[in-house]
Amino acid sequence: MLLLRIAGLVMLWAWAAAPVALAAEIDHQRAVAAGDERHNWLLHGRDYGEQRHSPLRQINKETVQDLGLAWYFEDHTDRALEATPIVVDGVMYVSGTWSVVYALNAVTGELLWKYDPRVPRTMAGKACCDVVNRGVAVWRGKVYVGTLDGRLVAIDASSGQRVWEVLTVDQSKPYTITGAPRIVKDKVVIGNGGAEYGVRGYITAYDSETGEQAWRFYTVPGNPEEGFENAAMAMAAETWNGQWWKLGGGGTVWDHMAYDPELDLLYIGVGNGSPWNRRLRSPGGGDNLFLSSIVAVRPDSGEYVWHYQVVPSESWDYTATQHMVLADIEWQGEIRKVLMQAPKSGFFMIIDRVTGELLSAEPFAEVTWATHYDLSTGRPVETPGADYADGKATVKPGGGGAHNWQPMAYNPERGLMYIPKMEAPFVYVEPEKFVAKPGWRNQGTDRSEAPPGNELLHRAISRRIAQGFLLAWDVKRQKAAWEVQLPTPWNGGVLSTAGDLVFQGNGDRRFVAYAAGTGELLWEAHTQSPILAAPISFEVDGEQYITIAVGGGGAFGLMSGVKPPPGAARSRFLTYKLGASLALPAVPEPAEIPAPPPLSDGDELRAERGGVLYAENCAYCHGVGAISGGTLPDLRRLQPSSHELFNEIVHNGLFSTLGMPAFGEVLSEEDVKDIHSYVLVKAHEDKALRETPAWLLSIKKVWYEVLAWLISVFLSASAASA
C-alpha cells in the first residue's frame, strides 16, 4: 500500500510539474467545433468564423482590477511581434521574429521547445513591413509556420523537430511570408507578400501530412501568351490592359482568410496592385481583378466560386487583406449569413457570404477618396481627382489604411465590432518618370519630396494628422457606438470576452481593458514595449489567462518616425491572470548618445539631394526625416565606427547578415555619400535640440504646435477638396 501511495504521489507530482500534453490532436471535426472549447484557443481567430470572442468570464468588469502578470517569455530579438498564439490543452504555440516558433507551458511560460527555420537575414531587404510573423497553425500533432523566405514548415508538436518542408515561392523573386497558415480539411493554406516589389500573388494548399501541393489559386492573371490557369484567370484578364505581368501585378494574399464549414467556402483577402498607380499598372483602365477583393473558393480544389471587389482598380494601396469576420446576423428583418470587413479603404463592408452580394458599406473613418458605395452596383463612387491623375492628391485614408492588419473582434451578444482604427492622410504624387526597379519597391508614386526632418515639427504634425482610436462599431445600425482616442496611431489588435470586456494593447506601451458597452477604461498594465498583436484568452484547471505579444515596429511603426515613450523596448509574450503580481525587469538606463562627426564643407549641399534619396530608399525602415520609430537604430545617433563605414554598410552590404541589405544595385557611391551627408545634418540638428535650454525648447514647441496646426488644416482642406 505504501508503494502504491508513493507511486501515486510521483505521478501527481509529474502531472503538476508538467500539466501539458504535446499531442495537439486537432482535426476537422474538432476545428469546426473550436468555438465550443471554452478553455482553448485552437485556431487563429479562435474559431473558423474569426470572431475573436472568448466565452470565458472569470475575468470581468468586477474582477479585472485584480489582474496581474503571471509570467513572461523573452523573444530572441527586440523587434515587432505580431503573432496570435494558439493554445491547445495547456500548451501555447507561438511565433516570433524571423519566423522562429516556440512551444510554451501555457501556465508557467516554461519553454518546451524552440524551432528556428534559420531565415537568411538578407531577407530583411525583401520584407516590406518588418521581419514579422503573425502566427502558426496546429493540426494532427504538427505545428505549421510560413517563413519569411517563403517556406512552409511542418514541425512535430511533441519534439519541435521538422517533419517536412516545402518551398512555396520562387526565391529568385521578392516574395515573403508573414501571415499565419490556415488549415481546412487536412489542407494547409498559405499566401505570400511582396506586391510593392513586383510579384504575382497567389495562395497554395498543401497536404497536411505529406506537404504535397494540392492546388494553387492565382489572384491576378499572368502573361496571356502562356495561357491561363483556369476560367477565373481568363475572366480576370479581361479587366487588365497593357503588359501588366511585366510589373508583377501584385494582389498578394499576405494575411487574412476565413472558412465557413456549412457552406464549405474558404474566403481569401487579396492585396494591392503592383505598382499602386493604376495608370502605370494597367494603362487603358480596367478593374484589375482580383486586386483588393474578397474571393470565395472551394477548399478541396481551389475552385473559384465568387468574388467581391472592395476597391476596383485600386490606386492607393487599399488592400482587402484585413481581418474578415463571419457571423449570422439580423439584417433588414431577416437572418443573413454575412462576412464583415473593415478594410484599409475606410468603409465597413457587410457582404452576403453565400453569394458575394454587397449589403452595406458605411464609412467608419474619415474618407475622401470616395463619397459612398452604390448598393445597386456594389461599386464605390470615387471623388474626382482623388486618384492623383492631376499630379497630386491628399487622400484619407492614406496607404496605412483606416484599419490595417491588426485583428478586430466581434461581440455577438452586443452586436459590436471592435476595430483598431487609424486616421492619417497621405499625399499621392504622380511621378514625372517611372522606371521599375526589379526586386525593390515600385509604388508608382513620387516620394522625392523629403518630409520634415525637424523632430519637434515632425512630432507636432504627427500628433495632429495621424491619430489612433479603438472604435466600437454597431453592426446593425452601421454607426459608432463609442470610440476611445489613443496616444499613438499605430496600435494593437483586439480581444472581446464574455466578461463584458475588450482588451487591446497600444503604441503607448500599455495593455488596457475597456468596458465592452461604454469604452470605459477599467484596467491597464505597462508593458515596456509598444503592442501590435492581438490578445487571446484561455483557461487551464479552471483559471482564466490573457496572453499578449509585445514588441513594436511593423510598416507604420518603422516608417512613421512616431516615437513611443522613452525607454528600452523588449519583445516578450506576457500572460496575465487574477491575483498574480509578477513584475517585469527594470528598464535599463539608455546608452550615452555619441557626438556626431563634424560637418564638412559640402555636407549641407549634398544633404539636399540626400534627403530625397533617403525618403525614397531609407525612410521605410529608419523613419521619415531620419527619425527612428524606436525599433531600428536611429541613424542620427550612430557610433563613430558606423559613420566611418557608412558606404560599406549601405552600398556594399557589410551588415547584410544582420538584416541591413546592400543598396549597391539601386544607389551609386555618390548617392550614398549624399544620404550620409543628410544623416549627418540631421544628427547635428538632433544634438542641438538635445542641448537646447528648457525655456527656449518650450517656446519652440509652442511655435511648432502652431505651425503643425496650420499644416494639418491645409492637409485637411486638400483632402476634402480632392
Secondary structure, 3 states (H helix, E strand, C coil): CHHHHHHHHHHHHHHHHCCCCCCCCCCHHHHHCHHHCCCCECECCECCCCCCEECCCCCCCCCHHHEEEEEEEECCCCCCCCCCCEEECCEEEEECHHHCEEEEECCCCCEEEEECCCCCHHHHHCCCCCCCCCCCEEECCEEEEECCCCEEEEEECCCCCEEEEEECCCCCCCCECCCCCEEECCEEEECCECHHHCCECEEEEEECCCCCEEEEEECCCCCHHHCCCCHHHHHHHCCCCCCHHHHCEECCCCCCEEEECCCCEEEEECCCEECCCHHHHCCCCCCCCCCCEEEEECCCCCCEEEEEECCCCCCCCCCCCCCEEEEEEEECCEEEEEEEECCCCCEEEEEECCCCCEEEEEECCCCCCEEEEECCCCEEEECCCCCCCCCEEEECCCCCCCCCCCCCEEECCCCEEEEEEEECCEEEECCCCCCCCCCCCCCCCCCCCCCCCCHHHHHHHHHHHCEEEEEEEECCCCEEEEEEEECCCCCCCEEEECCCEEEEECCCCEEEEEECCCCCEEEEEECCCCCCCCCEEEEECCEEEEEEEECCCHHHHHHCCCCCCCCCCCCEEEEEEECCCCCCCCCCCCCCCCCCCCCCCCHHHHHHHHHHHHHHHCHHHHCHHHCCCCCCCCHHHCCHHHHHCHHHHHCCCCCHHHCCCCCCCCCCHHHHHHHHHHHHHHHHHHHHHHCCCHHHHHHHHHHHHHHHHHHHHHHHHHHHHC
